[in-house]
Amino acid sequence: MKKLLLVTSIILSMTTYANTTKTTKPVQTKASSINFDISTEELTKIGEQIFFNEASSKTEKLVWWNDGEDFPSLGIGHFIWYPEGYNGPFDESLPKLKEYYISKGTKLPKILADNKFAPWKNKTEMEAKRNTPEFKELIDFFNNTKDIQVTYIFRVRLTAALGKMLEKTENKKHIQDQFKRIAMSTNGLYPLIDYVNFKGEGVMITERYKSQGWGLLQVLEEMKGTTTGQAALDEFSRASIVVLTNRVKNSPSERGENRWLPGWTNRCNTYKTFR
């Protein structure tokens, strides 16, 4: 039996660049694209790995409030959901996932359907509701729709990422080449899908410490090689660790982000070993 393939195409650019200097004149060419061919089985496996990365594969952590954070995280990707009145620096991803569910005709659980903002003001208030029927319904919903969540990250988040990054960088050819280098490597879609969900595209000005970002854009900027395959995955893993280590060094000391670095490093090491 043939595997069902999900095919997504990313338009790389209408322009090629001879180098990355500001004086370079772009040469107009035909648009090129990358076709991402991935089976539902492979995408499901990636979804389960993301679930492990974010929630240790524990169902109760599908609705979670991390210590030291001002918002809850939901689903396998720990999509951020801000309480009303909170204007945080990070990309709020849960509302966009909610829109995706609605576009697919998926019936939402009561908490998600009835609330534009996270209905809890803090972790204590949220945990007091954990054993209610509505809360259990919310957890079950995310546990039963893992396929939709990972498809959203792949089809919506990742496919839009390259265009967003190219708009924000002067090194367009380098970013384009490095993105394609990973995407065309065997098992290369996993690190791209996971990292863009994990730390974003790296284009938001609010997602900076000391003017330095930590998203996918910054990882690709850190990469230097040209070959595809295992060498590309090894370099992506190394570059992501460098970028996140720099984030921790630049972060406000009161956030205590150094406590997260060992886990982040372990996660980045999976980018070169995932099969």
Buried (B, 14 or more C-beta within 10 A) or exposed (E): EEEEEBEBEBEBBEBBBEEEEEEEEEEEEEEEEBEBEBEBEBBBBBBBBBBBBBBEEEEEBBBBBEEEBBBBBBBBBBBBBBBEEEEEEBBBBBBEBBEBBEEEEEEBBEBBEEBEBBBBEEBEEBEEBEEEEEBBBBBEBBBEBBEBBBBBBBBBBBBEBBEBBBEBBEBBBBBBBBBBBBBBBEBBBBBBBBBBBBBBBBBBEEBBBEEBBBBBBBBBBBBEBEEBEEBBBBBBBBBBBBBBBBBBEBBEEEEEBEEBBEEBBEBBBBBBEBE
